[in-house]
Each structure stands twice: as C-alpha cells, then as structure tokens.
Amino acid sequence: MQIRTAITAALATTALVGTGLLVGSQVSLLPVAASTNAPPYDSLFRVLFSIGTILFLGILIVLAYSLIRFRRRPGELAEGLPIEGNLPLEIVWTAIPAVVILFVGIYSYDIYDRMGGMASLDHGAMQHQAMDHGSMNPTQMDPTQLADGIEASAERIWGGIGSTQAYVDQTGDGSEASAAVPPLPVEVTAMQFAFIFHYPDNDITSGELHVPLGQPVQLRMQARDVIHAFWVPEFRLKQDVIPGQPTVLSLTATRAGTYPVICAELCGPYHGGMRTSVVVHEPDDYLAWVTQNTPATTA
Ligand code: CUA
C-alpha cells in the first residue's frame, strides 16, 4: 500500500512537471522578439510560466480531489477528524517554495544582469553625480549643455563612444561581430506627453525612433518634467526616465519592422496617449532615412 501510494505520487508529480514544462515551452503570449534582449527574457518568461502552470494545476487538482474524495456523504453527521500539526508536511511545504523562490530570484537576477540592468544602474548613478558636479538643473538648462554633460560623463565612464567593451558588458551577448560596431547615440527626451529623439551625429530631431538593424544603439535618456518610462515590448525593454537623472539604455535590434514605444509610467492626464513608434530599418534604409532627414545646414 505504501509502495503503491509512493509510485502514484511519483507518477502524478512527473506528469504534473512534464505538463508544466510542455505548457511553458509552448506558450506564445509575448509579442515578436526584436532585440538581443529578447531571447534571455523569453527563456525566463518560459521558466516562470512553467513554474506557474505546475503550481496552478497542482493546487487545483489537489483541491478538486479533496472536494470530491472527502465530501460529506448522506447520513454523515459527525465532525471531521481533528488533525493538528504535521511536522514533515510543514517542512516540505516550506522547503519547496523556498527552493523555487530562491531559484527564480537568482535566475531573474542573472537575466537582468545579462540584459545590462545592473550596468545602466551604475552608469545612471555616476552620471547623476557628474551632473551634480556641473550644478546643472535639467529642467532649466540649455539643452545643448545638457547633451554635452551627458556626453562628457559617458566618455568618462566608457572612455569614448567607440568603447566596445562597455557595449559587450551591457548587453552580455558577447558576440564579437556586434561588439565591433560602435553604438549609435540617440538622445531621448521624455516630456508631458511625448518622446523626442535627437541624433547628435547628424543633428536630426524626430518624434519617432529610427534605428538600424543589428547595430547597437545607445539611448541617453532624460525627462523634462515628471517620471516617464520608455517601453518597447518587442525589445523586452522598459526603463524609467527620471528628471535630473539621465540614464543610458543600450539595445540592438534584431528584426526589421515598426514597433510601439509606450510610456509605461502614469505621468499625467494624457499618459495613455504618450506613445510613438520605433522603426527598425535595414542598414541601407537607415542611411537613406538619415540622408533624408539631416538638416540642410549640416549636410
Ligand atoms: Cu509619460 Cu506616461
């Protein structure tokens, strides 16, 4: 009887875990993947979805089984058996969630780090300091001065825009081909209720973000008024844009197309309308866009 119970439990657990992994690996709730951040993010999502499925089905099955198996039969009037305390059971149901949560926490941290989450946090803090040294208030200062400030601190941190090591560290994809391409700098200004993109290399200002396929892009972000958040679901990227604290976000687009840029932080009455697009061009198309939009005076 003991052995039969053990075998049944083992089979049920295997079936449950198998189902969870199957559902997790087949899930397709996310939008198309369009940046180098997407693969690690999506694998984390699949793992979380597998764990969620296992817990959901496991709890639901045990609940349904108990409801049927231990229901009150006709003629049964007595109270149920008074059971109090079960140490092995309590150890098991404390240990399993502890292990699961520890695993999810460490794995999530690793993915966040590989996506450059920890790197941009450091850079943001350092740039904040650099801004403070210049005693600059981004809401009042001359925008070119602000851009210079950001550039100067970026150079201090990375030893120049061409620094490939910084790019590798930030995205962690470690591919040498992309590391050889210097990142394209784009200044992003978030304000109530729009994102403005400025390309310092060509002095282009645009309400839409245009990026070339396969080239690392370095978004230098600042907010004019309140906290906004730059979110591109297809890139699996979301970054708060905070007044007085410029942040840097690196990304490499891997799929041509047009994707939404959404403000993901409640920033005022028209927060819901604060959205634009990012257009990922084939390299040639991107050059054509740059040529078309470069102001005549600098062309
Ligand atoms: Cu900007 Cu919401």
Residues whose N, C-alpha, C, O or C-beta is under 5 A from the ligand:
A	BS01	CUA	I227 H228 C263 A264 E265 L266 C267 H271 M274
